[in-house]
Amino acid sequence: MTGHAHFSESPMPLFEGDEVQIVPALAKGRVPSYMADHRKRLRERFMSGGAEALPDYEMLELVLFRAIPRQDVKPLARLLLDTFGDFNRVLSAPVARLQEVKGVGDAVVQELKIVEAAAHRLARSKVIQKHVISSWDAVIDYCHTTMAHRDTEQFRILFLDRKNVLIADEAQAEGTIDHVPVYPREVVKRALELNAAALILVHNHPSGDPTPSEADITVTQQIYEAAKALEICLHDHLIIGKSRELSFMSEGLLTT
């Protein structure tokens, strides 16, 4: 299956290893009034209008405020967006790639990953232990939140009980930019361990195009046959692209 101006973080006790460069005006920790006013206005706009009122770089500024309390973070926000593409891809970028961006130290990485983890946990809470069919939109949102902006393929399985309630969601395999190894026998084995009655397969296409490959179709049919032999139902296989998803069931690609 399938920089650049130099930006540095101000010293923070929890992250002593961060690269630090303090300009004289900020040596005593004083925040210039123009910067404080900008941060205040941005927070007020967010609270009054929500995320929809702010472009990606301003949303990213809000996240960076906590990590870099005494510097202008707008240049770094724009650099991150230029590097990764959009707000979601910044949050989901691998730690090693984030650390390659000038001005990004441990504090910035931690704040970004806290926001990413919070988004994943919130999305998951809307689907776990819920009836999947009646929560289908939430399931799709969860899959997009966790997988659409990854730069490598990931294969996940949603395990359902006999009432189609989601009892577990697990990442079974990680791959490269265009391939992830999937073993039908391991998929079915894990379903038996969880006493699952049904499955939904999910994997992402980092290219953004959810069109299935021949390998996607073949392995899906193999999993279907292996699960059927043990009276486990394969409801669907979802391929997650950047802005849309493809359902094997809806496209008539799942032989039942």
N, C-alpha and C positions, 0 to 999 in steps of 0.2 A: 504494500500500500504506500497502495501508494504508500586641533582643532581650530586658525581659529583662536580667538581671543582666549587668554588664560583666566579662568575663574577659580577661585579658591574658597574654601569654607572657613568661617570664623571658628575659633577654637571652642570646642564643646567638651566638657569633662568626660562624657561617656565615650568619646571617640578620639582618643589621644593621638591616634595614628594618622588623622586627617592632615592633608597638606594645608598649611595656614599661611596667609599673608595679610597682615593687618595694616590698613592705611592709617596715618596719624590721626585723622579726624575721628576714627573709630577706636583708637587705642584704649580708651577708657570705657568702651562699650556703649557710647552714646549713638543713638540712631538719628541721622539727619531728619529734620522735620519733613522734608519733601518725601522721604522714603516712608516715614511713619504714616503720613497722610495718604500716600498711595495705597499702602497696605490696608488702612482703615476703609478707604473707599471701595477697594476691591472686595473686602469681606462683606461690607454693607450691600453691595450689588448682588453678591452671591446669596445672602440671606433674604433679600427682597425678591429677587428674580429667579433664584435657583441656578442650576448648572446650565440651563438653556440660555441664560442671559450672558454667559461668558464663552469666549472662544477657547480653543484648546490651550493656547499659551498662557492665558490667565488662570484657567483651572490648574495648570501645572505650577504656576507661581504660587497659588494657595498651598499646594503640597510642599513646595520648596521653602516657604516662609519658616516652617518649623525647623528645618534642617540647617538653614542659613539665616540666622536671625538679624544680622547686622550688615547685610550687603544687598545690592540690587540684584534680584534673581531673574529679572526679565531676560537678559542675554543668555543665561544658562538654559532657561525654559525654551527659548527659541532654538538654541543649539541642539538640545535634546530632540525637539520636534523635527528639525532638519535632518538629524541623524537617523531617527527611527520612523518618522512618517506621520504619526498622530498620537494623541493622548494615550489611547489604549495600548499601542505598541511600545510606548515608553514604559508604561507600567509593567508590561509582560516581558520586556527585554531581559535576557539572561544577565545575571550579575556581572559576569566577566566582560560582557559587551558594554554594560553601563560604566564600568570602571575604566574603560578605554577613553571615555569622553572627558576632556579637560574640565576640571572644576567639580567633578563627581567624586566624592569620597564616601566613607562608610555611612555618614549621617544621611546623605542624600539617598544612597541605595536603600538604607533601612526604611526611610519614610515612603519611598516608592513601593517597596515590597509590602509594607503594612497596608497601604491603600489597596494594592492588588489582592492581598489575602482577605481583606475585609469584603471586597466586592465578590470574591468567590464564595465566601462563607454565606453572605446574604443571599446570593442567587441559589446556593445549594439548599438553604433553609426553606426555600419556597417549593422545593420538589421532594425532598427526602421524607419518607413516610406519608407521602400524598398519593392519591389515585392518579396515575399517570395520564390516562385518557382525558380526565376532566381538568388536568393541569398541563395540557400539552404545550400551550404557549409559554408557560414558565419553564418547562423542560427545554424548549428550544432556546429561550433566553439564557438559561444556565449553560447549555452547551456552547453558545456563542461567547458568553463571558469567559469561560474557562479555556476555550480552545481556538477561537477564531483568529487571534493575533499571535499565536505561537509561530516561531520560525522553523520548527521541526514538526514532523508528524507525531501524533499521539493517538493511541487506540484505547478507547474506554468502553466499559460495559455497564449498562444500567440493568440491575437485577430486580425482578419483580416477583411478588408472591402470587398466589392463585386469584387474588382479588385485584391484580394489576396495581398494587401499591408498591412504590419504589422502596426496596429494603436495603439496597447497597449500590454504590457507584464507585467503581474502581478503575484506575488507569492500569491497563494490563501490559502495555509496551510503549517504549519511546523509540523514535527512529531518526532518520535524516530528513533533509528538506523534501524528499519525494518518496520515501519508503519507510515502512514500519513493519517489522516481522510479526505475524499473527499465526498462532498455532491452534487450529480448531479443537484439538484434543484438550488443550489447556483451558480453553474457554468453557467447554462443557464440564470439565473436572471442577472448575471453580464454581460453576452454577450448582453442581451437586453438593459441594461443601457448604454452600449458603442455603441449600434447600429452596432454590429459586424455581419457579414454575415457568417463567418467561424471561426473555432477554430483549434489550435494544442495544444494538451495536452503534458506536459513534467514533468517527475519526475525522481529523481535519486535513485540509489541503492548504499548506502554507502559500501556494501560488495564488490563493483566493478563489480559484475556479473549482466548484464542487463536483464537476463532471467526473463520474467514476471511471477508473481505468479497467482494463480487462482483468487485471489481478484483483482489483476490488470486487468485481462481480464474481470471479471464480471462488475466492476465499469465503465470500458471503454464502454462496451456495453450499460450500463444504461445511461451514458452521451450521447452516440450516439442517443439512442431512444428519450431522452428528447429534444435534440437539433433538431432532425429531425422533431418532432412534431411542432416546431416553425420555420421551414424552415431555420435552421442554420446548416451548413455543418461541420462535424467533419473530417478534412483532415487526421489527424494522431495522434498517441500517441507515443512519444519518451521516452524510458527509457535510462537514461544516466549512464553508468558505468565509471570506472576509465579511461579506455583506449579505449572503444568503446561504441557504442550506439545500441539500437534495435528499429526498426520502426515496429509498429503494421501493418501498411499498407503493407510494404515490406514482412512481415512474414505471411500475409494472416490472421491476427488475428482481423482485423476490418471488421465486417460484414456491407456491404452497400447494 
